[in-house]
Amino acid sequence: MRHIRTLSLSIGSALLCLALAGPSRAVPCGGDFNTWLADFKREAASQGISQRTIGAALDGVTVDPAVLSRDRGQRVFSQTFEQFSGRMISPDRMRKGTALLGRYAAVFSRIERQFGVPGPVLTAIWGLETDFGVNQGRFSLIRSVATLAHDCRRPDKFRAELVDLLRIVDRGDMAPGELRGDWAGEIGQTQFLPSSYVKFAVDFDGDGKRDLIHSAPDALASTANFLKGYGWRRGEPWSEGTENFNVLLEWNKARVYAKTIAAFAERLAATSR
């Protein structure tokens, strides 16, 4: 954040202290983007984000028209469970999912011991979200989330997500340039929003970073931690009507999607019995 010098250094210092230590205030949406960005930088600093991170992540950021186009072009989901699951639980995904259950068997075993979530459930989410890490998205996440935070459709939600995105950089998990993903801000192999990343991401491969983009163990264990955090019950079923199915609805509110996770996981479990 750059500050304009005033005629009085003491007044300028006092204003800076207020900006850094005072309570966070809402940044108005819309208007000139650079003005909005300067205001947001001050808000981020007041929430404890370092000036180094603010500069590295936000200097030179511009609005992404492609993100706004995608946001405006969303359609109401209308597929039935049969239609959606029939398309998403493909033979290719079944083959890959089964192979990955075997390849990461030791990782899944450790995850289940620690978090109580079985491998087939995590593999189903992994496959449905990004084809097991292959299609994570190519958008600059900082630019995308800043665009949505500036826009007036859902500014409060994405302003908070942008602060959490900066927290990920600030604590050393990811560099700004590494943060590429979905246009709406989802990150990594199982598509976490920044707020969920900050709350639930874990370093499961022991390299000192919570890296949900490059590390499958980190992404899978973090997904298990998310589900555990919302009440996953160890050793219990996850079909519709169970408590664990309600947890899957916390992952994705669309019942058709949650049912597809459950069905995919059941089929994967059946192949490993």
Secondary structure, 3 states (H helix, E strand, C coil): CCCCCCCCHHHHHHHHHHHHHCCCCCCCCCCCHHHHHHHHHHHHHHCCCCHHHHHHHHCCCCCCHHHHHHHHCCCCCCCCHHHHHHHHCCHHHHHHHHHHHHHCHHHHHHHHHHHCCCHHHHHHHHHHHHCCCCCCCCEEHHHHHHHHHHCCCCHHHHHHHHHHHHHHHHCCCCCHHHCEECCCCCECCCCECHHHHHHHCCCCCCCCCCCCCCCHHHHHHHHHHHHHHCCCCCCCCCCCCCHHHHHHHHHCCCHHHHHHHHHHHHHHHHHCC
